[in-house]
Amino acid sequence: RDGVTEYSDSMSGGFLFNNRYKMERAHHCMVAVQSKLVFSMDSNSTVPDLDLAKEFSLELCSLTVHEYRTHLRDYLKKLYVRYEGGKNEDQLLRFHFVTQSYARHVLANFPAYSFYRRMWKDGERRENSTRVDFRMVIPCMWDEKGCQATFYFWEHGLQPTLDNHNLS
């Protein structure tokens, strides 16, 4: 059997999803990952959640347009610096164009999105934690029925890892 490929945030190192979820490339710079609505019991009440968010400790975060724009500007600058090593000018221009295009799309449709971020866990590295939080902020959009959601992860901000301990 093949091992499961897990994808982590290249900035924080935290796992975000694995290839057991349906995923596809989207918007030329994103990986779209499908998640389903699940229900669990919490203190005698039923609590709705998304299976991907629950499995990978993604928490809903409340951001204003200004906060998201500021985070995105800083995140994409850092991502660009990581990406530019060994790339030619055409690749860098394309990277800049497609990331800015998707960023504008999200900002233009801001109310239609929810935003998630991976929770910190004890003992994790917190790069520049006293200044800027570089964890990926993940836009999420629900389908029309409200039963399935799609998370959009920055393709160049992902680090794939084969998990040989968790064979499928």
LINUR-V602187 format. One record per helix or strand. SS is the DSSP state (2 for helix, 1 for strand). FROM is the first residue (numbers start at 1). LEN is the number of residues. If there is no record, write none. Layout:
{{SS & FROM & LEN} {SS & FROM & LEN}}
This chain:
{{1 & 3 & 7} {1 & 15 & 4} {1 & 23 & 4} {1 & 30 & 13} {1 & 45 & 6} {2 & 51 & 5} {1 & 58 & 3} {2 & 65 & 20} {2 & 89 & 20} {2 & 110 & 3} {1 & 114 & 5} {1 & 138 & 5} {1 & 148 & 7} {2 & 155 & 3} {1 & 158 & 10}}
